[in-house]
Amino acid sequence: MTVSADRSGIFAIGNEIAVHRMGYGAMQITGNGVWGPPRDKAEALRVLRRLPELGVDFIDTADSYGPDVSERLIREALHPYEGILVATKAGFVRSGPHMWRINCRPEHLIDAAHRSREKLGVERIGLWQLHRIDSRVPRDEQFAAIRQLLDQGVIRHAGLSEVSVEEIKAASKVFPVATVQNAYNLADRGSDDVVDYCAANGIGFIPYYPLGDGSLARAGGALDRLARAKGATAGQVALAWLLKRSPVMLPIPGTSSLAHLEENVAASAIALSDEEFAGLDRRR
């Protein structure tokens, strides 16, 4: 069977940019602690160049991954991105491995978007996302900066990350929210209401940590029996569960391994029955 993201279905971001729903998260192509260059740059480039061959046309990254490393590698591997949407984010600044500090002051966000545009080598970023809402800055000021980026043509569509339904509604009064990116998987269902709100309003939902901390993919876990019956891995079934959960779901499993990438994309072809889906839901 040909491995392809084509079988995951299609979602139109901002009702405009159609992508296959199985995407790729580009955080893990950086160094340890999401800091510095990858240990094996050649393998990272092979992974990125394999994406379009597998039908993966939605890539999620951020200026803080490296920092800057992920965006630059994506450009080196895939520019000029024929048929590929590269989404990026801003709102974190870095000072070392595993170290993250929120900075969503308007001037920082605007400067970061301009710099991401240069690093990616594009005239306009197709999807740019606020990595977090900064509690130290009035959120309306952050939203206004995004509106400015849209109005000036720096970005085409805008999204949010780690937000509530109330925050999506507040942002929507300032700019059209195209996507929401929250932590979400079969075991972490804290954003169920956000998923449902996004589905009702045509907003793409991007679940990061789609396999959680890895426990969902371990042998002997809750998914193991069904995975064995389907000749799949537990991780693949967990991804298939996400795809069935909502038509606006856009999983972005990340990896720096070519073999693992192909395994993740192969989950696009796994069909869960309503009974199987409900059974997993009960056992979470």
N, C-alpha and C positions, 0 to 999 in steps of 0.2 A: 504494500500500500504506500502510495506517495504521501510523504509528510508535507502538509501544507496548512497554513493559517486560513486558507480560503474557506475551509469547512467550519470555521468558528462563526461565520455570519458577518454582516456588515452593519456598521453604525455611522451615521453622518454627524460629525462634530460641528456644532453650530448650525445644524441643518444644511451643511455646505460641503464639508470635507469628509468624504466616505473612506473609511478605513476598515480593515478586517479587525474583528473584535479581539483576537489574540495578539497582544502587542509584546513589547520588550522593554524592560526597565534597565537603564544603562548605568546603574550605580556601581555594580560589581566589577566593571572593567577598569576601575581605579586600583590604587594600592591598598594595603592593609589599613583599616580604620577609615576607609573612603578618603585616603590622603595620598597624594603623589601619584606617580605613574604606576601602571600595572607591573607585576612581577614579570609577566610574559607579554610584551607588547604585540608580538607577532600573532599570538593566539587571540588576543583581544581584537585585533583587526580581522582575523579570520572569522570570529564570531559575528562581528558587525557586517562583514561582507556576505555572510551566509543568510542574513535576514531576508533580503529581497528574494533570494532563491527559494526561501520557504514561504513566501507570500506574506511575510510580516512587514507591514507598511506603516506601523505606528510605533515610534520610539519615544520613550520618556526619559528625560535627563534633568539636570539642574546645574546652575553655575557653581554650586557649592560642592559638587562631586569632583573631588580632586584637591582643591578647587580648580575649575576650568579644564581639568584633564579629560573628563568624559566628553564635553562638547568638542574639544579639539580632536579627539580620536574619532568621533562620529564624522566630523568634517573630512578628516584624512581618509577614512574608509569609504564614505558614501556620497560626498558632494559630487554633483549638484542635486542629489536626493530625488531623482526622477520617480514620481509616484509614491514618495515616502513623506509622511508627516513627522517631523522632529519637534516634539514639544519640550519646552524647558521651563524652569522655575527659578525664582529668586526670593530672598527673604532671610537666608542664613549667611553668616560669615564664619570663616574657619580660622583657627590658629594652630591646629595640630590634629593628629589622628584621633578620631572619636570625639572631637570637640566641636560643638555647634552653638552658635549664639545668634539669636534672632535680631535682625535689623530691618525693619520695614518702614523706615522713614521715607517719605515720598521721594526725596532727592536720591536716596540710595536705590530704590526700586527702579526709578527711571534710568539712572546710570547703568544699573545692572542689565536692564533689558537692551539698552544700546550696545553694551559690551557683548552680550550673548549673541546679538545679531551679527556682530563683527566676527566673533569666534566661529559661529556656524557658517558664516559666509553667505548670508541671505539678505535680501532687501527688506523682508518682513517675516517675522516669526509667526508660523501658522497657529500655534497655540502656546501661550505664555501663562504660567500659573503662579499665584501668590503662595509661596511655600508654607507660610503660616500667617495668621493674623497676629500682629504684634500688640500685646496688651498695653504697651507703654506709649503707643501712638494712637490717637483717635482713629477708629477704623474708617470713618468717612474720608479721612485724609489719604489713607491707603487706597481706598476704592477710587478716589478722585485721581490718584496717580495712574491707576489702571485705565480709567476713562481717557486720560490724556494720551496714554500710549496707543490706545485704540484710535482716537481721533487723529493722531499724528501719523498713523500708518506704520508705526514701529512693530505692532503686533496685529494679527488678524482676528484672533479669538482669545478670550481670557477665561481662566479657571481659578478655582480655589483649592486649598488643601487643608485637611483636618478641621472641618467646619461642621456646625450644626445646621438644622433646617432654618432656624431663625436667622443665622448669619448668611445663609444663601439668599433668603428673602431680602435681607437688608442690602446685600451687595447688588441684587437684581434691580434695585431702585436706581442704581448708578450706572451699571453696565450689564449687558447680557452675559449671564454665567453659562459658559459652554460645557464645562466639566467640573467635577468635584473629585478630589483624590483623598480618600481616607483609608486608614488601616481597616482591612476587612477580609475575613476568610471564614471557613466553616466553623471554626472554634471561636472566633472573635466577631460577634454579631452586634457590637455596640452601635453600629451605623445602619441598622436595619431600616430605621425610619428615614434616614437620608437616602438610602437606595430607593425606597418607595417614592419619595418626593421627586428624586431625579427622574425616575421612570414616568411619573405622571406629568413631568414638565419638559421632557425631551432633552434632559441634561445627561451627558455621559458620566458614568461613575467608574473611576479608576481605582481598583482596590490594590493598595500596596501591601506588602507582606502577604501575598495571596496564599502562601503555604505556611504562614505564621512563622514561628521560630524554627521550623523544620519538623516539628513533632507530628504534623499531619501526614508527612511523607514517610514516617518510620514504619517498618514492618511491625505487625502486631497491634497497630493502632486501630481506631474505629473504622477506618476506611479499608483496612487490609482485606477483609473477606470479600467485599464487593470488587475490589481491584483484582484479586486473584480470579474471580469468576469471569471478569472481562478481559483477562490477559493483559492487564495494565499495571502501572504502579499506583501506589496510594496517592502520590503527588499528582499524577495525571487525573485521577478521579476527583481530587480536590479542585483542580482547575475546571474540569467538566461541570462540577457542581456550581461553580461561580458563573459559568456561561449560561447555565440553565436558570440560575436564580433570577436574572433580569435581562431583558433585551438591550438595556443600556450599559451592561457590564463590560468593561474593557480591561481584562487582567493583563498585568505587565510583569510576568515572572522574569527575574533577572538571573544571569549567570555569566561566568567568564569561561565556561567550558562548551565547546562545540557539541559534544555528545549530549550534555544536559540541555542545551538549547533545543536540539532536535527532539528530545524526549518531551520537553514542555510543549512544543508546537504540536506534537502528535496528539496531545490531549484534545485538540480541536475536533478530532474525528470520533471522540467517545460520546455516545448518546446515552443519557440516563433517562429511564422511564420515570413517569410521575411517582410511581411507587418507590423506586430506588431513591429518587430525590427526597421524598418524604421520610424514608427510612433513615437516611443520613441526617436529616434535619432533627429527627427525634434523638439520635445517638450523639449529637454534638456535646 
